[in-house]
Amino acid sequence: MRNTYFTPGPAELYPTVEQHVRSALEEQIGSISHRSAQFRKIYQHADEQLRTLLNVPKTHAILLTGSATEVWERVLMNCVEHESFHLVNGAFSQKFYDFALELGRYAHRFEKAPGEGFDYGEIMEHGVPDYAELVCVTVNETATGAQMRAVDVHKLKRSHRSKLFCVDMVSSAPYHDIDFELIDSAFFSVQKAFGMPAGLGVWIVNEKCLDKAERLRRSDCSIGTYHSLPTLWKNYKNFETPETPNVWNLYLLGKVAEDFNRLGIENLRKETDAKAKLLYGFLEKDPRFEPAVLNPTHRSATVVVANVKTGKPADVLEKAKKAGFIIGGGYGGAKDRQIRIANFPATSVDQVERLVDVLKTK
């Protein structure tokens, strides 16, 4: 029996990936030079498709990293000389903050309990530190299933236009409708909602961030070596990279983004919302479960986290597995009380309905 993966990353492969892998093998993509015209066409194709999908303006470069985790370090080293500000409400937003401390920055944070989200008004009431150079926002906390609405992120940026903003959209891209005319930097990895094998991070970043990195370098600040922002950007202008990248995944990314564009981003978002409604509707009605995020406004549409009120999460995972569905356990210390269900484009409405039917059984 072939399993269906509802895990929050790595996740179910998008249905067209198998076909694209066959094409990559036929075209011998795994053997081409990363300095060849063929590679540059692959990078350019991925760039064009992502620009269309996410509405990325020409002021921004679309850069490649080894992972989304790497971008925490890259953006902090290249865009922060002294101070950063972090919205922290789970393990991954906490790690972003911890990276800043490890790099010797003075990191401020506004922290809320896991499962709680952020609204524009309360952030303004708390206050963004005057000297913070970079505001770090995790719009979809993969550990807890709490999201921050794009409209609140945009309002916060409009209220602090002089500060650089970096958005971690690792487990929500391309669902979150981020306005890149406003937002300076955002990043994601391909093994979640893009339904691809792991091993590639994507960093979308604008010229303001590049200017900041170049100023820091002129001031003898360390901004990194082969993956400093100026070095990445210089190579990007020719659709090249400083090192040999994951060419295979870049090829797949361009193809999957093209598939998403063919479907239409609004259709993709509508289907995601419909599936999320099915999942949360079940969790609200079944007395054995409850949504881990109590405020519906803050519930992620792409990572649905549930408290298991009766029985053990491990038993729920095992029951789903026997029916051919692999769902995620709670993250870290929440393993003994929560489950996580990914709601990415790779899984259909029919598959979600069948998963719910399995979970409904006593």
BALOBA-1460 file (C-alpha; in Angstrom, 3 decimals):
// residues 362
<rec num="1" residu="m" x="0.000" y="0.000" z="0.000"/>
<rec num="2" residu="r" x="1.297" y="3.435" z="-0.939"/>
<rec num="3" residu="n" x="1.187" y="5.868" z="1.980"/>
<rec num="4" residu="t" x="-0.075" y="9.449" z="1.795"/>
<rec num="5" residu="y" x="2.076" y="11.820" z="3.827"/>
<rec num="6" residu="f" x="0.360" y="14.527" z="5.856"/>
<rec num="7" residu="t" x="3.622" y="15.351" z="7.629"/>
<rec num="8" residu="p" x="4.725" y="19.002" z="7.875"/>
<rec num="9" residu="g" x="8.004" y="18.467" z="6.043"/>
<rec num="10" residu="p" x="9.384" y="16.510" z="4.398"/>
<rec num="11" residu="a" x="5.911" y="15.970" z="3.094"/>
<rec num="12" residu="e" x="3.895" y="14.298" z="0.349"/>
<rec num="13" residu="l" x="5.495" y="14.851" z="-3.052"/>
<rec num="14" residu="y" x="3.418" y="16.926" z="-5.439"/>
<rec num="15" residu="p" x="1.742" y="14.546" z="-7.943"/>
<rec num="16" residu="t" x="3.709" y="15.845" z="-10.940"/>
<rec num="17" residu="v" x="7.135" y="15.435" z="-9.299"/>
<rec num="18" residu="e" x="7.495" y="11.822" z="-10.450"/>
<rec num="19" residu="q" x="6.968" y="12.882" z="-14.058"/>
<rec num="20" residu="h" x="9.447" y="15.745" z="-13.668"/>
<rec num="21" residu="v" x="12.030" y="13.398" z="-12.139"/>
<rec num="22" residu="r" x="11.755" y="11.142" z="-15.191"/>
<rec num="23" residu="s" x="12.263" y="14.166" z="-17.434"/>
<rec num="24" residu="a" x="15.285" y="15.252" z="-15.378"/>
<rec num="25" residu="l" x="16.817" y="11.796" z="-15.806"/>
<rec num="26" residu="e" x="16.186" y="11.834" z="-19.546"/>
<rec num="27" residu="e" x="17.783" y="15.287" z="-19.788"/>
<rec num="28" residu="q" x="20.704" y="14.140" z="-17.570"/>
<rec num="29" residu="i" x="20.193" y="17.123" z="-15.262"/>
<rec num="30" residu="g" x="22.239" y="15.469" z="-12.523"/>
<rec num="31" residu="s" x="25.375" y="15.645" z="-14.676"/>
<rec num="32" residu="i" x="25.292" y="19.125" z="-16.194"/>
<rec num="33" residu="s" x="27.743" y="21.859" z="-15.248"/>
<rec num="34" residu="h" x="26.478" y="24.633" z="-12.990"/>
<rec num="35" residu="r" x="28.424" y="27.014" z="-15.254"/>
<rec num="36" residu="s" x="26.622" y="25.918" z="-18.401"/>
<rec num="37" residu="a" x="24.015" y="27.750" z="-20.455"/>
<rec num="38" residu="q" x="21.640" y="24.866" z="-19.686"/>
<rec num="39" residu="f" x="21.934" y="25.542" z="-15.951"/>
<rec num="40" residu="r" x="21.351" y="29.258" z="-16.426"/>
<rec num="41" residu="k" x="18.161" y="28.481" z="-18.339"/>
<rec num="42" residu="i" x="16.991" y="26.195" z="-15.503"/>
<rec num="43" residu="y" x="17.629" y="28.919" z="-12.904"/>
<rec num="44" residu="q" x="15.967" y="31.564" z="-15.073"/>
<rec num="45" residu="h" x="12.909" y="29.367" z="-15.591"/>
<rec num="46" residu="a" x="12.521" y="28.802" z="-11.833"/>
<rec num="47" residu="d" x="12.995" y="32.518" z="-11.242"/>
<rec num="48" residu="e" x="10.320" y="33.474" z="-13.782"/>
<rec num="49" residu="q" x="7.809" y="30.949" z="-12.447"/>
<rec num="50" residu="l" x="8.328" y="31.996" z="-8.811"/>
<rec num="51" residu="r" x="7.994" y="35.678" z="-9.729"/>
<rec num="52" residu="t" x="4.650" y="34.945" z="-11.351"/>
<rec num="53" residu="l" x="3.461" y="32.683" z="-8.548"/>
<rec num="54" residu="l" x="4.415" y="34.989" z="-5.649"/>
<rec num="55" residu="n" x="4.169" y="38.317" z="-7.484"/>
<rec num="56" residu="v" x="7.817" y="39.203" z="-6.840"/>
<rec num="57" residu="p" x="8.919" y="42.580" z="-8.271"/>
<rec num="58" residu="k" x="12.202" y="43.234" z="-10.082"/>
<rec num="59" residu="t" x="13.589" y="44.980" z="-6.978"/>
<rec num="60" residu="h" x="14.039" y="41.532" z="-5.423"/>
<rec num="61" residu="a" x="16.466" y="38.728" z="-6.232"/>
<rec num="62" residu="i" x="15.486" y="35.072" z="-5.845"/>
<rec num="63" residu="l" x="18.535" y="33.393" z="-4.337"/>
<rec num="64" residu="l" x="19.365" y="29.768" z="-3.552"/>
<rec num="65" residu="t" x="20.638" y="28.424" z="-0.227"/>
<rec num="66" residu="g" x="21.225" y="24.972" z="1.206"/>
<rec num="67" residu="s" x="18.135" y="25.246" z="3.413"/>
<rec num="68" residu="a" x="15.716" y="27.746" z="4.902"/>
<rec num="69" residu="t" x="17.591" y="27.400" z="8.197"/>
<rec num="70" residu="e" x="20.649" y="28.849" z="6.491"/>
<rec num="71" residu="v" x="18.715" y="32.033" z="5.711"/>
<rec num="72" residu="w" x="18.360" y="32.808" z="9.428"/>
<rec num="73" residu="e" x="22.126" y="33.176" z="9.542"/>
<rec num="74" residu="r" x="22.473" y="34.877" z="6.149"/>
<rec num="75" residu="v" x="19.901" y="37.592" z="6.820"/>
<rec num="76" residu="l" x="21.145" y="38.307" z="10.342"/>
<rec num="77" residu="m" x="24.779" y="38.563" z="9.252"/>
<rec num="78" residu="n" x="24.001" y="40.703" z="6.210"/>
<rec num="79" residu="c" x="21.237" y="42.952" z="7.514"/>
<rec num="80" residu="v" x="21.957" y="43.465" z="11.229"/>
<rec num="81" residu="e" x="24.945" y="45.271" z="12.637"/>
<rec num="82" residu="h" x="23.669" y="45.581" z="16.202"/>
<rec num="83" residu="e" x="19.970" y="44.890" z="16.922"/>
<rec num="84" residu="s" x="17.108" y="42.737" z="15.677"/>
<rec num="85" residu="f" x="13.515" y="42.263" z="16.827"/>
<rec num="86" residu="h" x="11.724" y="38.903" z="16.816"/>
<rec num="87" residu="l" x="8.131" y="37.780" z="17.219"/>
<rec num="88" residu="v" x="8.445" y="34.463" z="19.088"/>
<rec num="89" residu="n" x="5.590" y="32.002" z="19.620"/>
<rec num="90" residu="g" x="7.083" y="28.566" z="19.004"/>
<rec num="91" residu="a" x="10.219" y="26.525" z="18.450"/>
<rec num="92" residu="f" x="11.173" y="27.859" z="15.021"/>
<rec num="93" residu="s" x="10.642" y="31.545" z="15.735"/>
<rec num="94" residu="q" x="12.634" y="30.916" z="18.938"/>
<rec num="95" residu="k" x="15.482" y="29.412" z="16.898"/>
<rec num="96" residu="f" x="15.542" y="32.481" z="14.637"/>
<rec num="97" residu="y" x="15.950" y="34.596" z="17.792"/>
<rec num="98" residu="d" x="18.606" y="32.219" z="19.169"/>
<rec num="99" residu="f" x="20.622" y="32.529" z="15.959"/>
<rec num="100" residu="a" x="20.777" y="36.299" z="16.471"/>
<rec num="101" residu="l" x="22.139" y="35.824" z="19.988"/>
<rec num="102" residu="e" x="24.704" y="33.270" z="18.826"/>
<rec num="103" residu="l" x="25.895" y="35.733" z="16.176"/>
<rec num="104" residu="g" x="26.464" y="38.350" z="18.867"/>
<rec num="105" residu="r" x="23.540" y="40.605" z="17.989"/>
<rec num="106" residu="y" x="21.418" y="42.348" z="20.593"/>
<rec num="107" residu="a" x="18.156" y="40.541" z="19.915"/>
<rec num="108" residu="h" x="14.838" y="41.820" z="21.264"/>
<rec num="109" residu="r" x="11.728" y="39.670" z="21.306"/>
<rec num="110" residu="f" x="8.002" y="39.880" z="21.888"/>
<rec num="111" residu="e" x="7.107" y="36.418" z="23.120"/>
<rec num="112" residu="k" x="3.757" y="34.668" z="23.358"/>
<rec num="113" residu="a" x="2.817" y="31.177" z="24.472"/>
<rec num="114" residu="p" x="2.948" y="28.368" z="21.898"/>
<rec num="115" residu="g" x="-0.364" y="28.219" z="20.058"/>
<rec num="116" residu="e" x="-0.978" y="31.951" z="20.309"/>
<rec num="117" residu="g" x="-0.614" y="34.296" z="17.349"/>
<rec num="118" residu="f" x="0.212" y="37.947" z="16.843"/>
<rec num="119" residu="d" x="-2.014" y="40.838" z="15.765"/>
<rec num="120" residu="y" x="-0.888" y="44.224" z="14.533"/>
<rec num="121" residu="g" x="-2.486" y="46.117" z="17.419"/>
<rec num="122" residu="e" x="-0.817" y="44.174" z="20.207"/>
<rec num="123" residu="i" x="2.587" y="44.399" z="18.536"/>
<rec num="124" residu="m" x="2.196" y="48.159" z="18.286"/>
<rec num="125" residu="e" x="1.137" y="48.268" z="21.936"/>
<rec num="126" residu="h" x="4.199" y="46.233" z="22.913"/>
<rec num="127" residu="g" x="6.375" y="48.380" z="20.699"/>
<rec num="128" residu="v" x="9.091" y="47.697" z="18.161"/>
<rec num="129" residu="p" x="12.481" y="48.763" z="19.581"/>
<rec num="130" residu="d" x="13.713" y="52.037" z="18.088"/>
<rec num="131" residu="y" x="17.169" y="50.721" z="17.248"/>
<rec num="132" residu="a" x="16.110" y="47.378" z="15.788"/>
<rec num="133" residu="e" x="17.435" y="47.200" z="12.233"/>
<rec num="134" residu="l" x="15.565" y="44.037" z="11.227"/>
<rec num="135" residu="v" x="12.082" y="42.812" z="12.205"/>
<rec num="136" residu="c" x="11.835" y="39.005" z="12.019"/>
<rec num="137" residu="v" x="8.362" y="37.548" z="11.540"/>
<rec num="138" residu="t" x="7.489" y="33.842" z="11.385"/>
<rec num="139" residu="v" x="4.118" y="33.987" z="9.652"/>
<rec num="140" residu="n" x="3.468" y="30.267" z="10.026"/>
<rec num="141" residu="e" x="4.939" y="28.599" z="13.114"/>
<rec num="142" residu="t" x="5.381" y="24.986" z="12.006"/>
<rec num="143" residu="a" x="5.753" y="23.714" z="15.559"/>
<rec num="144" residu="t" x="2.430" y="25.043" z="16.860"/>
<rec num="145" residu="g" x="0.212" y="25.751" z="13.840"/>
<rec num="146" residu="a" x="-0.144" y="29.463" z="14.642"/>
<rec num="147" residu="q" x="-0.152" y="31.947" z="11.789"/>
<rec num="148" residu="m" x="0.105" y="35.713" z="11.484"/>
<rec num="149" residu="r" x="-2.164" y="37.183" z="8.844"/>
<rec num="150" residu="a" x="-0.417" y="38.798" z="5.888"/>
<rec num="151" residu="v" x="-2.511" y="41.948" z="6.383"/>
<rec num="152" residu="d" x="-1.068" y="42.372" z="9.891"/>
<rec num="153" residu="v" x="2.486" y="41.907" z="8.601"/>
<rec num="154" residu="h" x="1.880" y="44.547" z="5.952"/>
<rec num="155" residu="k" x="0.389" y="47.019" z="8.436"/>
<rec num="156" residu="l" x="3.360" y="46.512" z="10.735"/>
<rec num="157" residu="k" x="5.786" y="47.235" z="7.902"/>
<rec num="158" residu="r" x="3.866" y="50.362" z="6.885"/>
<rec num="159" residu="s" x="4.224" y="51.584" z="10.458"/>
<rec num="160" residu="h" x="7.989" y="50.933" z="10.413"/>
<rec num="161" residu="r" x="9.091" y="51.654" z="6.862"/>
<rec num="162" residu="s" x="12.661" y="52.511" z="7.854"/>
<rec num="163" residu="k" x="13.268" y="49.019" z="9.228"/>
<rec num="164" residu="l" x="14.030" y="45.946" z="7.172"/>
<rec num="165" residu="f" x="11.494" y="43.114" z="7.442"/>
<rec num="166" residu="c" x="12.240" y="39.419" z="7.029"/>
<rec num="167" residu="v" x="9.371" y="36.923" z="6.785"/>
<rec num="168" residu="d" x="9.829" y="33.221" z="7.508"/>
<rec num="169" residu="m" x="7.192" y="31.558" z="5.317"/>
<rec num="170" residu="v" x="8.809" y="28.125" z="5.345"/>
<rec num="171" residu="s" x="5.627" y="26.105" z="5.876"/>
<rec num="172" residu="s" x="3.138" y="28.447" z="4.218"/>
<rec num="173" residu="a" x="4.626" y="29.550" z="0.871"/>
<rec num="174" residu="p" x="2.978" y="29.941" z="-1.600"/>
<rec num="175" residu="y" x="-0.266" y="30.159" z="0.427"/>
<rec num="176" residu="h" x="0.552" y="33.381" z="2.288"/>
<rec num="177" residu="d" x="-0.083" y="36.380" z="0.042"/>
<rec num="178" residu="i" x="2.957" y="38.467" z="0.941"/>
<rec num="179" residu="d" x="3.234" y="41.913" z="-0.664"/>
<rec num="180" residu="f" x="6.829" y="42.107" z="-1.854"/>
<rec num="181" residu="e" x="6.402" y="45.758" z="-2.758"/>
<rec num="182" residu="l" x="6.448" y="46.189" z="1.040"/>
<rec num="183" residu="i" x="8.380" y="43.246" z="2.458"/>
<rec num="184" residu="d" x="12.150" y="43.321" z="2.074"/>
<rec num="185" residu="s" x="12.987" y="39.664" z="2.537"/>
<rec num="186" residu="a" x="11.268" y="36.287" z="2.824"/>
<rec num="187" residu="f" x="12.313" y="32.672" z="2.574"/>
<rec num="188" residu="f" x="11.042" y="29.117" z="2.360"/>
<rec num="189" residu="s" x="12.213" y="25.561" z="1.757"/>
<rec num="190" residu="v" x="10.948" y="23.242" z="-0.946"/>
<rec num="191" residu="q" x="10.145" y="20.098" z="1.072"/>
<rec num="192" residu="k" x="6.945" y="21.467" z="2.559"/>
<rec num="193" residu="a" x="4.157" y="23.136" z="0.543"/>
<rec num="194" residu="f" x="6.069" y="22.850" z="-2.737"/>
<rec num="195" residu="g" x="5.976" y="19.063" z="-2.356"/>
<rec num="196" residu="m" x="9.587" y="18.337" z="-3.309"/>
<rec num="197" residu="p" x="12.511" y="16.408" z="-1.811"/>
<rec num="198" residu="a" x="14.481" y="18.350" z="0.807"/>
<rec num="199" residu="g" x="17.750" y="20.099" z="0.061"/>
<rec num="200" residu="l" x="17.049" y="23.605" z="-1.239"/>
<rec num="201" residu="g" x="16.201" y="26.920" z="0.384"/>
<rec num="202" residu="v" x="14.848" y="29.971" z="-1.465"/>
<rec num="203" residu="w" x="15.639" y="33.487" z="-0.271"/>
<rec num="204" residu="i" x="13.706" y="36.391" z="-1.794"/>
<rec num="205" residu="v" x="15.477" y="39.630" z="-0.908"/>
<rec num="206" residu="n" x="15.472" y="43.229" z="-2.117"/>
<rec num="207" residu="e" x="18.028" y="45.883" z="-2.984"/>
<rec num="208" residu="k" x="17.631" y="47.610" z="0.399"/>
<rec num="209" residu="c" x="18.982" y="44.491" z="2.086"/>
<rec num="210" residu="l" x="21.816" y="44.353" z="-0.439"/>
<rec num="211" residu="d" x="22.697" y="47.984" z="0.291"/>
<rec num="212" residu="k" x="22.783" y="47.234" z="4.013"/>
<rec num="213" residu="a" x="25.070" y="44.224" z="3.486"/>
<rec num="214" residu="e" x="27.466" y="46.257" z="1.367"/>
<rec num="215" residu="r" x="27.586" y="49.007" z="4.006"/>
<rec num="216" residu="l" x="28.376" y="46.435" z="6.681"/>
<rec num="217" residu="r" x="31.141" y="44.937" z="4.551"/>
<rec num="218" residu="r" x="32.686" y="48.372" z="4.002"/>
<rec num="219" residu="s" x="32.652" y="48.815" z="7.785"/>
<rec num="220" residu="d" x="34.698" y="45.611" z="8.172"/>
<rec num="221" residu="c" x="31.767" y="43.656" z="9.604"/>
<rec num="222" residu="s" x="31.733" y="39.943" z="8.825"/>
<rec num="223" residu="i" x="28.821" y="39.168" z="6.498"/>
<rec num="224" residu="g" x="29.911" y="35.656" z="5.574"/>
<rec num="225" residu="t" x="31.996" y="34.268" z="2.760"/>
<rec num="226" residu="y" x="30.751" y="32.464" z="-0.360"/>
<rec num="227" residu="h" x="27.088" y="32.966" z="0.604"/>
<rec num="228" residu="s" x="27.265" y="36.608" z="1.642"/>
<rec num="229" residu="l" x="24.388" y="38.562" z="0.143"/>
<rec num="230" residu="p" x="26.612" y="40.612" z="-2.231"/>
<rec num="231" residu="t" x="28.251" y="37.429" z="-3.512"/>
<rec num="232" residu="l" x="24.949" y="35.629" z="-4.004"/>
<rec num="233" residu="w" x="23.476" y="38.686" z="-5.738"/>
<rec num="234" residu="k" x="26.490" y="39.163" z="-8.053"/>
<rec num="235" residu="n" x="26.189" y="35.578" z="-9.254"/>
<rec num="236" residu="y" x="22.403" y="35.779" z="-9.474"/>
<rec num="237" residu="k" x="22.575" y="38.568" z="-12.060"/>
<rec num="238" residu="n" x="23.845" y="35.924" z="-14.512"/>
<rec num="239" residu="f" x="21.570" y="33.188" z="-13.100"/>
<rec num="240" residu="e" x="24.551" y="31.533" z="-11.488"/>
<rec num="241" residu="t" x="25.542" y="30.582" z="-7.939"/>
<rec num="242" residu="p" x="28.860" y="30.862" z="-6.065"/>
<rec num="243" residu="e" x="29.062" y="27.088" z="-5.585"/>
<rec num="244" residu="t" x="27.607" y="23.947" z="-7.141"/>
<rec num="245" residu="p" x="23.976" y="24.087" z="-5.981"/>
<rec num="246" residu="n" x="21.265" y="21.453" z="-5.861"/>
<rec num="247" residu="v" x="20.656" y="21.560" z="-9.621"/>
<rec num="248" residu="w" x="18.207" y="18.666" z="-9.472"/>
<rec num="249" residu="n" x="15.911" y="20.416" z="-7.003"/>
<rec num="250" residu="l" x="16.197" y="23.729" z="-8.834"/>
<rec num="251" residu="y" x="14.953" y="21.992" z="-11.972"/>
<rec num="252" residu="l" x="12.055" y="20.464" z="-10.034"/>
<rec num="253" residu="l" x="11.242" y="23.798" z="-8.382"/>
<rec num="254" residu="g" x="10.800" y="25.513" z="-11.732"/>
<rec num="255" residu="k" x="8.557" y="22.711" z="-12.946"/>
<rec num="256" residu="v" x="6.406" y="22.573" z="-9.790"/>
<rec num="257" residu="a" x="6.057" y="26.374" z="-9.673"/>
<rec num="258" residu="e" x="4.946" y="26.216" z="-13.307"/>
<rec num="259" residu="d" x="2.361" y="23.579" z="-12.350"/>
<rec num="260" residu="f" x="1.103" y="25.852" z="-9.564"/>
<rec num="261" residu="n" x="0.827" y="28.746" z="-12.010"/>
<rec num="262" residu="r" x="-1.108" y="26.569" z="-14.418"/>
<rec num="263" residu="l" x="-3.526" y="25.722" z="-11.605"/>
<rec num="264" residu="g" x="-3.658" y="29.386" z="-10.528"/>
<rec num="265" residu="i" x="-2.508" y="30.709" z="-7.161"/>
<rec num="266" residu="e" x="-6.017" y="31.789" z="-6.154"/>
<rec num="267" residu="n" x="-7.389" y="28.321" z="-6.925"/>
<rec num="268" residu="l" x="-4.559" y="26.803" z="-4.899"/>
<rec num="269" residu="r" x="-5.372" y="29.059" z="-1.944"/>
<rec num="270" residu="k" x="-9.095" y="28.343" z="-2.183"/>
<rec num="271" residu="e" x="-8.479" y="24.593" z="-2.154"/>
<rec num="272" residu="t" x="-6.145" y="24.969" z="0.826"/>
<rec num="273" residu="d" x="-8.855" y="26.888" z="2.687"/>
<rec num="274" residu="a" x="-11.463" y="24.248" z="1.828"/>
<rec num="275" residu="k" x="-9.264" y="21.432" z="3.151"/>
<rec num="276" residu="a" x="-8.405" y="23.419" z="6.289"/>
<rec num="277" residu="k" x="-12.125" y="23.940" z="6.915"/>
<rec num="278" residu="l" x="-12.673" y="20.172" z="6.760"/>
<rec num="279" residu="l" x="-9.872" y="19.478" z="9.218"/>
<rec num="280" residu="y" x="-10.738" y="22.168" z="11.741"/>
<rec num="281" residu="g" x="-14.441" y="21.344" z="11.475"/>
<rec num="282" residu="f" x="-13.674" y="17.767" z="12.482"/>
<rec num="283" residu="l" x="-11.383" y="18.799" z="15.349"/>
<rec num="284" residu="e" x="-13.993" y="21.186" z="16.767"/>
<rec num="285" residu="k" x="-16.753" y="18.570" z="16.745"/>
<rec num="286" residu="d" x="-14.924" y="15.453" z="17.931"/>
<rec num="287" residu="p" x="-14.601" y="15.450" z="21.758"/>
<rec num="288" residu="r" x="-11.323" y="13.499" z="21.553"/>
<rec num="289" residu="f" x="-9.549" y="16.426" z="19.877"/>
<rec num="290" residu="e" x="-9.400" y="20.194" z="19.848"/>
<rec num="291" residu="p" x="-7.507" y="22.720" z="17.709"/>
<rec num="292" residu="a" x="-4.273" y="23.652" z="19.477"/>
<rec num="293" residu="v" x="-4.727" y="27.246" z="18.321"/>
<rec num="294" residu="l" x="-7.898" y="28.467" z="20.005"/>
<rec num="295" residu="n" x="-8.285" y="31.746" z="18.105"/>
<rec num="296" residu="p" x="-9.562" y="30.899" z="14.587"/>
<rec num="297" residu="t" x="-7.890" y="34.031" z="13.193"/>
<rec num="298" residu="h" x="-4.503" y="32.659" z="14.197"/>
<rec num="299" residu="r" x="-4.998" y="29.097" z="12.930"/>
<rec num="300" residu="s" x="-2.642" y="28.049" z="10.173"/>
<rec num="301" residu="a" x="-4.270" y="26.871" z="6.974"/>
<rec num="302" residu="t" x="-1.228" y="24.789" z="6.043"/>
<rec num="303" residu="v" x="-0.155" y="23.137" z="9.330"/>
<rec num="304" residu="v" x="-3.135" y="22.007" z="11.411"/>
<rec num="305" residu="v" x="-2.163" y="21.180" z="14.985"/>
<rec num="306" residu="a" x="-4.530" y="19.352" z="17.345"/>
<rec num="307" residu="n" x="-4.507" y="18.587" z="21.045"/>
<rec num="308" residu="v" x="-5.317" y="14.939" z="21.742"/>
<rec num="309" residu="k" x="-7.702" y="15.033" z="24.712"/>
<rec num="310" residu="t" x="-8.433" y="11.308" z="24.938"/>
<rec num="311" residu="g" x="-5.834" y="8.582" z="24.503"/>
<rec num="312" residu="k" x="-2.279" y="8.932" z="23.249"/>
<rec num="313" residu="p" x="-1.072" y="10.784" z="20.138"/>
<rec num="314" residu="a" x="1.059" y="7.764" z="19.249"/>
<rec num="315" residu="d" x="-2.106" y="5.648" z="18.997"/>
<rec num="316" residu="v" x="-3.687" y="8.202" z="16.658"/>
<rec num="317" residu="l" x="-0.597" y="8.168" z="14.460"/>
<rec num="318" residu="e" x="-0.608" y="4.375" z="14.370"/>
<rec num="319" residu="k" x="-4.295" y="4.165" z="13.451"/>
<rec num="320" residu="a" x="-3.775" y="6.610" z="10.591"/>
<rec num="321" residu="k" x="-0.675" y="4.725" z="9.429"/>
<rec num="322" residu="k" x="-2.562" y="1.422" z="9.247"/>
<rec num="323" residu="a" x="-4.991" y="3.130" z="6.870"/>
<rec num="324" residu="g" x="-2.139" y="4.460" z="4.725"/>
<rec num="325" residu="f" x="-1.925" y="7.990" z="6.128"/>
<rec num="326" residu="i" x="1.255" y="9.302" z="7.759"/>
<rec num="327" residu="i" x="0.570" y="12.317" z="9.981"/>
<rec num="328" residu="g" x="2.993" y="14.282" z="12.100"/>
<rec num="329" residu="g" x="3.533" y="14.049" z="15.816"/>
<rec num="330" residu="g" x="3.653" y="17.039" z="18.115"/>
<rec num="331" residu="y" x="6.889" y="18.996" z="17.994"/>
<rec num="332" residu="g" x="9.434" y="18.683" z="20.791"/>
<rec num="333" residu="g" x="7.796" y="18.609" z="24.197"/>
<rec num="334" residu="a" x="4.323" y="18.449" z="22.632"/>
<rec num="335" residu="k" x="4.813" y="14.907" z="21.290"/>
<rec num="336" residu="d" x="2.826" y="13.425" z="24.163"/>
<rec num="337" residu="r" x="-0.228" y="15.642" z="23.653"/>
<rec num="338" residu="q" x="-0.465" y="16.846" z="20.028"/>
<rec num="339" residu="i" x="-0.570" y="15.752" z="16.405"/>
<rec num="340" residu="r" x="0.247" y="17.849" z="13.339"/>
<rec num="341" residu="i" x="-1.450" y="17.490" z="9.951"/>
<rec num="342" residu="a" x="0.093" y="19.174" z="6.932"/>
<rec num="343" residu="n" x="-2.373" y="20.728" z="4.496"/>
<rec num="344" residu="f" x="-0.175" y="21.270" z="1.462"/>
<rec num="345" residu="p" x="-1.136" y="21.352" z="-2.248"/>
<rec num="346" residu="a" x="0.117" y="17.787" z="-2.802"/>
<rec num="347" residu="t" x="-2.872" y="16.316" z="-0.944"/>
<rec num="348" residu="s" x="-6.367" y="16.546" z="-2.419"/>
<rec num="349" residu="v" x="-9.757" y="17.293" z="-0.895"/>
<rec num="350" residu="d" x="-10.640" y="13.607" z="-1.348"/>
<rec num="351" residu="q" x="-7.537" y="12.502" z="0.568"/>
<rec num="352" residu="v" x="-8.322" y="14.914" z="3.401"/>
<rec num="353" residu="e" x="-11.887" y="13.627" z="3.575"/>
<rec num="354" residu="r" x="-10.630" y="10.032" z="3.777"/>
<rec num="355" residu="l" x="-8.138" y="10.957" z="6.501"/>
<rec num="356" residu="v" x="-10.928" y="12.600" z="8.509"/>
<rec num="357" residu="d" x="-13.078" y="9.465" z="8.102"/>
<rec num="358" residu="v" x="-10.231" y="7.374" z="9.534"/>
<rec num="359" residu="l" x="-9.719" y="9.720" z="12.482"/>
<rec num="360" residu="k" x="-13.454" y="9.707" z="13.204"/>
<rec num="361" residu="t" x="-13.481" y="5.977" z="13.903"/>
<rec num="362" residu="k" x="-13.347" y="5.011" z="17.576"/>
